[in-house]
C-alpha cells in the first residue's frame, strides 16, 4: 500500500451508498470521507463543507490525527454508525444536520450521530441531530468557566428523537466538564446522561418532554481507600419542560427501550411520566454501562458529593395522559446505597402541580437478602435530602426528607422495627431493659411541628429545622468484613436506623459477603445525637457533615464498649479533651473528674471543631462536629489498672514512688505510665475496697499530630520504640501473676489489696480482635479483670462420665477465687490449669484424653473435650494451678459389653454418682474446702472460716445459675490427700 499526505477541499458533493461496512477503526476508517494523519491544517488547506451524505454503509465523516479542520454545513441522512466523528485537536463542527443515525448491531460499542469525545478543544456550534438510535452527541464537554478555554464556546446545538440526547460515559475532562448550548427534546430515555470522573456543570440548556431530562453520575473517589473529594454537579440557567400543554396523548413515547447489551430493562422510572432531574449518584467506580444498565450502581458510593440547581425554570410538571405524573426531581430506583444531597435556589415553577415536584421511591425490598443488603433494606431511598435555601422551590426555606421509618414494625421483609435497635441503646447501666416507648417513642428522621407529610412525594417537607447529611465511616481494616449495622441515631425521642451499602463484590461467580462500613444519616444541626453500633464500635472512626458551613454543628455521643483511650484529631492535629489538665511545661496531662453532671460535655456553640469528652460512667465519647471538617477518632492501645491501696490522704500518696516502682517492675519508661485518677473509696461504692483507688494508664502518650502515613487501623502499626499490644498484654500478665501470688505489694512498695485490670484491645486484623468483635454487645457495663491473691480453685461443674472412649457427658468447669471468695481473673495471665486422672488409691493413672491443659477465661477454666478410656470406679480428677489443687468428686466409668458394644446396666452406685448434685472440693495448702449450692450463692466452710463466692460478671452468673437449677442433696465424700 502506498500512502501519502495531501490536502482535500471537499465542498457541495453528494455521497450516496458510500463507505464500507465493518471498517470503523481509526487506523483504517473506510468511511464516506476520512481525514487521517494530516497533522496540522494551515488556513483552508483542507475542509469539508456543504456536502450531502445519504444511505451510506459506514460513518459519513471521520477525522483522525488531524488538527484544525472545519466540518461545516453538511447534511447527513441514514448512516450506519456515526454521522460525524471528530478526533484530533481544535477541529470544528458547525451547522451540520444529521438525520437517522443507526447503530451497527455487530458493534461492541455504541455509536453517536456526532462523536467528539476523543477530540480536544472541539468547537460545536449550530448543529442539529434529528432521529438516532443510540446517542445524539457523544462528548467530553468544554472546560468549566473557572478553567481556560482556547476555543469558542458551544452554542445552538439541538437534538431530538432518540435514546440518549447528550452522552458522556467514562468521558469528560480531568477536573470539570461543562455542558452548555443544547436544546434537547423528546428523547425516550435521557436528555443528558453523564458518568464522569470529574465535576460537571450544565448551563444554558433546554430540555423538553424527555423521559428523564438529566441523569447524573460522578465516580472515582474510592470509599474503600477513604478518599475524600470536592466533586460537585452544578445545573444553572436551565429550562426543563415536563409536558407541552397542547400534548396529544395518543402521541406518546415508547414504554420500553434497549439501553444495553444485557437483558435488563433500562426504563426504571416507576409510575411516572416525563421527569426532570434525577438525584445524583457519586460512586467509587463506574457501572460498566452499556454492558450493565446505565442507571445501575456497581460499586460503593463515594463519600462526598453535592448537586446544586440554581436559576432554573420548571414547566409542565403535572398529571396528564392516563394519570401519568411528570416529576421535577426523582430518585434513581436502581441505586440502593446512597443518593447524595441536592441544593436548590432561584427556582421558577410554571404550569405545574405541587405533587409534581418530588418523587422518592420506596426501598427495593428484594434487596433485603444475604447477597445484597442482608436482612434489612439499604438506605438510598431513606436518606435522600433536598434543601431549598431561598424558598423558591418549597415556598419557604426548608428541606425535603424521606420516610425513613417506612414499614417500621410493619412488613417484616423490610427488616425494620424495634427489634433491630442495638441492645446497648436499650440497656441501663445496671443491665436492666429500657422500654423503647420511653427512650424512642418516635421513629425515623427527627422532625418538628413544621414537617408536613406529602403522600404523593412519599416524604416530608420541613421548615423549622436545618438538615444536613452526617457521614459515619469506619477506618478499620475490617471495614468490609465486620458488620456494624444497624447503626442507631437517637435524638429527642427519635430513633433512625442505618444499614449501609449493599454488597458489590463478585467472588467466583458469587457475591463476596463484603459491605463497607460507611453510614449516612440525616441530622438536624444544633442538636445532640447518640450513636450506637450493633456490634463493637470501630477502633478508628471518621465523622463529617457533608457540604456544611462552619456555623452549623451537631454534638455526637458515641457508645464504646471498651475503656481504651480515645484520641480525637482534626486536620491531623490532636484535640485535647475538655477535662484536660496540662502539666507546667504542657507536655503531659491528667483528666479531671466532673463536679456536676455535664460539666465537660462540649457546648453546641463551642468554636472548637472536635471538642470532646469521654464520659466513663456511660461509656460515651461526646464530640462536636462542626462544618464539613472531617474528625477522626482513634483508639490508642493502653492498659488501665486500678490499685486498691490502704487508707491514706491524697497528699500522702502523691509522689513518684508508685510510678517509678511500677516502671522498674515492668521495665517500661516512666513517661509511659500516667496516674489518671485517685478516688477515695466508700463502702457503698465498692464493698471489697478500703482506702483509696489509684487509676493508672500505661501506653504511649497521645501524638500531637497524626503522621500522614499512619495506618488507619491505628494500633496495628508496629513502630520501633513504641508500646504495642503484645507489650501491654505482657504487662497485664506480669502484674496479674504478681498479684495472684501475693508478691505485688513488695514490688511496688504499697500494700495492694486488689487491683482491676482492663485489658488492652487487640489491633484490628488480629485474631483476638476478630473473636472479641464477633461477640454481641449486650450491656453498657465495661468488664474488667479483678485480681487478688489466689487462694482456692472451685470445681463448679463436676465431670460426669459416660461410656469409656467417649467424651464426658459433662465437661468440668473450674473457678479461681481469692480470700474473700471473689472471682479472680487468672485469664489475664498465661497460666494454664492442668488436670490428671486419679484412682481410688490417689495414684495418677493413664486413660484421660483430650486437652488437659487449658487457659482461663476470666476466672473460669472450661474443659471441652475430655474423655476416658479406662473402665472402673472411684476415679476423680485433680486440677493443678501452680501450688493450688482442686479435686472433683468420685465417679465411675461405664463398662461396655464386648460383644454387643452396649454399656452394661449401671450399678446403683454408679447411677447414684451420675445423678447427684454439683459438689466440689479443693485443697489449699492442706486446708479442706467443701462447696455446695444454696440458691445461687456458694458457701465454703473450712474449719471455722467462711468464704462467700459471688459471681462478678454476666458469664459467671449464667454458669452459676445453670448449676443452681440442677442442685441436689448429696452426702459429701471424703477428699483424699
Secondary structure, DSSP 4 states (H G I P E B T S, - for coil): --------EEES-EEES-S-TT---TTS--SSEEEEEEEEPPTTSSEEES-EEES-SS-SEEEEEEES-EEES-EEEEEES-SEEE-EES-EEES-EEEEEEPPTT-SS--EEEE-TTEES-EEES-EEEEESSEEEE---EEPTTS---SPPPBSEEEESSSEEEEEEEES-SSEEEEESEEEE--SSEEEEEEESSEEEEES-EEES-SEEEEEEEE---TTTT-----EEEEES-EEES--TT--TTS---S----SSSS-------S--SEEEEPPEEESS---TTTS-TT---SPBPS--EEEEEEEEEE--SEETTTEE--SEE--TT--S----EEEEEEEEES--GGGSEE-PPP-GGG-STTTTTTS--SGGGS-EEEESSSTTTSSSEEEEE-TTTTTTS-GGG--SGGGS-GGGGB-TTSPBPPHHHH--EESS---TT-EEETTTTEEEESSS-EEEEEEEE-STTTTTS--PSEEEEETTEEEEE--PPP---BTTB--S----EEEEEEETT-EEEEE-SSSPPSEEEEEEET--TT-EEEEEEE-SS--EEEEEETTEEE--TTEEE-TTSS-EEEPPPSSTTSSSPPTT-S-TT-EEEETTTTEEEEEEETT--EEEEEE-EEEEEEEE-S--HHHH-SSHHHHHHHHHHT--GGGEEEEEEEE--TTT-TT--SEEEEEEEEPPPPSB--TT--TTSTTS--TTS--HHHHHHHHHHHHHHHHTT-HHHHHTS-EEEEEEEPPPPPTTSHHHHHHHTS----SPPP-EEE--EEEEEEEE--B--BTTSB-SB--EEEEEETTSBB--GGGS--EEEEEEE-TTS-B-S-EES--EEE-BTTEEE----EE---EEEEEEEEEETTEEEEPPPEEEB-B-TTT-PBPPPPHHHHHHHHS---EEEEETTEEEEEEEETTEEEEEETTEEEEEB--SHHHHHHHHHHHTT----PPPPPP-
